């Protein structure tokens, strides 16, 4: 997976919702995303309010960098 192209799709900072994350940033389904969160293979989201869950952009950038370094 070529993660370098995905960096440009992320905002500079802040939070990103699941609908913005899939499939633009990560190439897997919602079920796979949550499975990876549960097994700690993907950063956990932050609960911003009772009905809003989002991921910190910096944690997503770090995850993409680690995958890029490993050649995944």
N, C-alpha and C positions, 0 to 999 in steps of 0.2 A: 504494500500500500504506500503510495507516495503522499506523505503527510505535509511536505513543504508547501504544496499548493493550497492546503487547507488553512494555513496560517493567515492568509489574506482574507479569508472569509470570517475570521473572528474579530469582534470589536476590540479596541485597544485595552479596555478594562471593563469591569462590571460583571454582569451575570448573563447567562444564555439559557433560554428555555429549551425543553426537549424538542419542540417543533423546529427550532432553529439548528439544533445539533444534528438531527437525523433528517435526511441523508447528506446534508451539505458538508458537515465536518467529519462525521464518523460513518463508515460504510456498513453499518449493521442495523438490524431491526430493533424496535422498541423492546421486545422480549430479550434479545441478546444484550442490549444496553443494561437492563435491570439485572440480568443474570451476572454480568461482569461487575456491576456495582456491588452485588451481594457477595461475590467471591473476591472483592477488592482488587480486581484486575482493571477497574476504571474508577476514577475519582467519584466519591459520593456527592450527591447534590446537597444544596442548602435549602432548608424550608424558610422561605421569605415571609410567608403568611399562611393562614389556614388552607388556602387553595392554590398557593403558588410555590412551586419547587423549581429551582434553577441551579445551574452549575457555575462556579466561579471560573471566569475566563482564564485566569492564571493557572489554575489546576489543569484545565484542558490543554493549555499550551505546554505545560510540563509533561503531561501524558503523551502528547504528540511528539515532543522532542525525544522522550525516552524511546518511543517506538521507532522513530527515525534513526536514532543512534544504534539500535539493535538490528536495523534493517528489516523490520516487520511492516 
